[in-house]
Amino acid sequence: MASKLLRAVILGPPGSGKGTVCQRIAQNFGLQHLSSGHFLRENIKANTEVGDVAKQYIEKGRLVPDHVITRMMLSELENRQDQHWLLDGFPMTLVQAEALDRICDLDLVITLNIPFETLRDRLSRRWIHPPSGRVYNLDFNPPLVQGVDDVTGERAKPVVKLYKSRGVLHQFSGTDTDKIWPCVYAVFSNKITPIQSREAC
């Protein structure tokens, strides 16, 4: 096993089981789970410079620019240079991916491909955009584009393509997180020694 620090990213839409998978990865492999949505909410709540700028865009119904998200996330990563980490919700665009490239090379990118019907059922007709807390109802208040937040336009397809071309992407499809998890566990086990002797589900 290499002793270098593991740098990983997880991609997937709301309701895909990302949170559950991230929690299990963190528990089993000792990675810090770093969520861009969490940091964005914390910055807005704390009235930081980045938070205030982001809030202005969100309140106007506009995209939070790449440079704002990137500045926030790279600052968080600077404080964690000596830790294994798992990024959740960053990078979402090619500009963000290029910024991340300047400070590190990713070892693993996991993407969860969950059928839309499953996402719909899991969310009980509710669709939540975690960074802002915006809630959509698929019947009464659908997003403008299915699976994409109206304000940030978050969708990671070009990013998925980029990491696939680099050979670091692992895609998992299915409707049951418990069935996907052993495959995710196996991929991470090839890169880093688990801190628990068996899979904690």
C-alpha positions as CSV (number, residue, x, y, z in Angstrom):
1,M,0.0,0.0,0.0
2,A,1.3,3.4,-0.9
3,S,1.9,5.8,2.1
4,K,0.9,8.9,0.1
5,L,-2.3,10.7,1.1
6,L,-5.4,9.7,-0.7
7,R,-7.3,12.3,-2.7
8,A,-10.8,11.3,-3.8
9,V,-14.0,12.8,-5.1
10,I,-17.6,11.6,-5.2
11,L,-20.2,12.8,-7.7
12,G,-23.9,12.1,-7.9
13,P,-27.3,13.8,-7.8
14,P,-29.3,14.6,-4.7
15,G,-30.9,11.3,-3.4
16,S,-28.2,9.1,-5.0
17,G,-27.0,7.9,-1.6
18,K,-23.9,10.0,-1.7
19,G,-24.2,11.0,1.9
20,T,-24.5,7.4,3.0
21,V,-21.6,6.3,0.9
22,C,-19.4,9.2,2.1
23,Q,-20.1,8.4,5.7
24,R,-19.1,4.7,5.1
25,I,-16.0,5.7,3.3
26,A,-15.0,8.1,6.1
27,Q,-15.7,5.5,8.8
28,N,-13.9,2.6,7.0
29,F,-10.9,4.4,5.6
30,G,-10.4,7.4,7.8
31,L,-10.9,10.0,5.1
32,Q,-12.2,13.5,5.9
33,H,-15.6,14.0,4.2
34,L,-15.5,17.6,2.7
35,S,-18.8,18.8,1.4
36,S,-18.9,21.9,-0.7
37,G,-22.6,22.4,0.3
38,H,-21.7,22.2,4.0
39,F,-18.9,24.7,3.7
40,L,-21.0,27.1,1.6
41,R,-23.8,27.0,4.3
42,E,-21.2,27.5,7.1
43,N,-19.6,30.5,5.3
44,I,-23.0,32.1,4.7
45,K,-24.0,31.5,8.3
46,A,-20.7,33.0,9.6
47,N,-21.0,36.0,7.3
48,T,-17.5,35.4,5.9
49,E,-16.4,37.3,2.8
50,V,-16.9,34.2,0.6
51,G,-20.3,33.5,2.3
52,D,-21.5,37.1,1.7
53,V,-20.5,37.0,-2.0
54,A,-22.2,33.6,-2.5
55,K,-25.3,34.7,-0.7
56,Q,-25.7,37.8,-3.0
57,Y,-25.6,35.5,-6.1
58,I,-28.0,33.0,-4.5
59,E,-30.5,35.7,-3.4
60,K,-30.6,37.0,-7.0
61,G,-31.2,33.6,-8.4
62,R,-27.9,33.5,-10.1
63,L,-25.1,30.9,-10.2
64,V,-22.4,31.1,-7.6
65,P,-19.4,31.7,-9.8
66,D,-16.7,29.1,-10.1
67,H,-14.1,31.4,-8.6
68,V,-16.1,31.8,-5.4
69,I,-16.6,28.1,-4.8
70,T,-13.0,27.3,-5.8
71,R,-11.6,29.9,-3.5
72,M,-13.6,28.5,-0.6
73,M,-12.8,24.9,-1.3
74,L,-9.0,25.4,-2.0
75,S,-8.9,27.3,1.3
76,E,-10.4,24.3,3.1
77,L,-8.0,21.9,1.4
78,E,-5.0,24.1,2.4
79,N,-5.9,23.4,6.0
80,R,-6.0,19.6,5.4
81,Q,-2.8,19.0,3.5
82,D,-1.7,16.2,5.9
83,Q,-5.1,14.3,5.8
84,H,-6.7,11.8,3.5
85,W,-9.9,13.4,2.1
86,L,-13.0,12.8,0.1
87,L,-14.5,15.8,-1.8
88,D,-18.3,15.9,-2.1
89,G,-19.9,18.4,-4.5
90,F,-16.5,19.7,-5.8
91,P,-15.4,20.0,-8.6
92,M,-18.7,20.4,-10.4
93,T,-17.3,22.2,-13.5
94,L,-14.2,21.9,-15.7
95,V,-13.0,25.3,-14.3
96,Q,-13.2,24.0,-10.8
97,A,-11.5,20.7,-11.9
98,E,-8.6,22.7,-13.4
99,A,-8.2,24.7,-10.2
100,L,-8.1,21.5,-8.2
101,D,-5.5,20.1,-10.6
102,R,-3.1,22.9,-9.7
103,I,-2.9,21.8,-6.1
104,C,-3.2,18.0,-6.3
105,D,-3.6,14.9,-8.4
106,L,-6.8,12.9,-7.7
107,D,-6.4,9.2,-7.0
108,L,-10.1,8.2,-7.2
109,V,-13.3,9.7,-8.6
110,I,-16.5,7.8,-7.7
111,T,-19.8,8.6,-9.5
112,L,-23.2,7.1,-8.6
113,N,-25.5,6.6,-11.5
114,I,-28.9,6.0,-10.0
115,P,-32.1,5.7,-12.1
116,F,-34.2,8.8,-12.0
117,E,-37.3,6.8,-10.8
118,T,-35.3,5.6,-7.8
119,L,-34.2,9.2,-7.0
120,R,-37.8,10.3,-7.3
121,D,-39.0,7.5,-5.0
122,R,-36.3,8.1,-2.4
123,L,-37.1,11.8,-2.2
124,S,-40.8,11.2,-1.9
125,R,-41.5,13.7,-4.7
126,R,-39.1,16.2,-3.0
127,W,-35.9,17.4,-4.6
128,I,-33.5,19.4,-2.4
129,H,-30.5,21.5,-3.4
130,P,-28.3,21.0,-0.3
131,P,-26.0,24.1,-0.7
132,S,-28.9,26.5,-0.7
133,G,-31.7,24.5,0.9
134,R,-34.0,25.1,-2.0
135,V,-36.7,22.5,-2.2
136,Y,-38.5,21.4,-5.4
137,N,-41.6,19.2,-5.7
138,L,-41.6,17.2,-8.9
139,D,-45.3,17.7,-9.3
140,F,-45.9,21.2,-8.2
141,N,-42.5,23.0,-8.3
142,P,-40.2,21.0,-10.6
143,P,-36.7,22.2,-11.4
144,L,-36.4,23.9,-14.8
145,V,-34.2,21.0,-16.0
146,Q,-34.7,17.5,-14.4
147,G,-31.8,16.7,-12.0
148,V,-30.2,20.2,-12.2
149,D,-30.5,22.9,-9.7
150,D,-32.1,26.1,-11.1
151,V,-29.6,28.5,-9.6
152,T,-26.2,26.8,-9.7
153,G,-26.9,24.7,-12.8
154,E,-25.0,21.9,-11.0
155,R,-24.3,18.9,-13.3
156,A,-21.0,17.1,-13.4
157,K,-21.1,15.4,-16.8
158,P,-18.0,17.2,-18.4
159,V,-16.1,16.5,-15.1
160,V,-17.1,12.8,-15.3
161,K,-15.8,12.7,-18.8
162,L,-12.5,14.4,-17.8
163,Y,-11.8,12.0,-15.0
164,K,-12.8,9.0,-17.1
165,S,-10.2,10.0,-19.7
166,R,-7.6,10.1,-17.0
167,G,-8.4,6.6,-15.8
168,V,-9.3,7.5,-12.2
169,L,-13.1,7.3,-12.6
170,H,-15.2,4.4,-11.2
171,Q,-18.9,4.5,-12.0
172,F,-21.4,2.5,-9.9
173,S,-25.0,2.0,-11.1
174,G,-28.0,0.6,-9.2
175,T,-30.9,1.3,-7.0
176,D,-29.6,-0.1,-3.7
177,T,-26.8,1.6,-1.8
178,D,-26.1,-1.6,0.2
179,K,-25.4,-3.4,-3.1
180,I,-23.2,-0.7,-4.5
181,W,-21.2,-0.3,-1.2
182,P,-19.1,-3.5,-1.4
183,C,-17.9,-2.4,-4.9
184,V,-17.0,1.1,-3.6
185,Y,-15.3,-0.6,-0.6
186,A,-13.2,-2.8,-2.9
187,V,-12.0,0.1,-5.0
188,F,-10.9,2.1,-2.0
189,S,-9.3,-1.0,-0.4
190,N,-7.0,-1.1,-3.5
191,K,-5.8,2.4,-2.7
192,I,-5.7,2.7,1.1
193,T,-5.7,0.2,4.0
194,P,-9.1,0.1,5.7
195,I,-9.0,1.3,9.4
196,Q,-11.7,-1.2,10.2
197,S,-11.1,-5.0,9.7
198,R,-14.4,-5.5,8.0
199,E,-17.0,-3.5,6.0
200,A,-19.1,-1.4,8.3
201,C,-22.5,-0.9,6.7
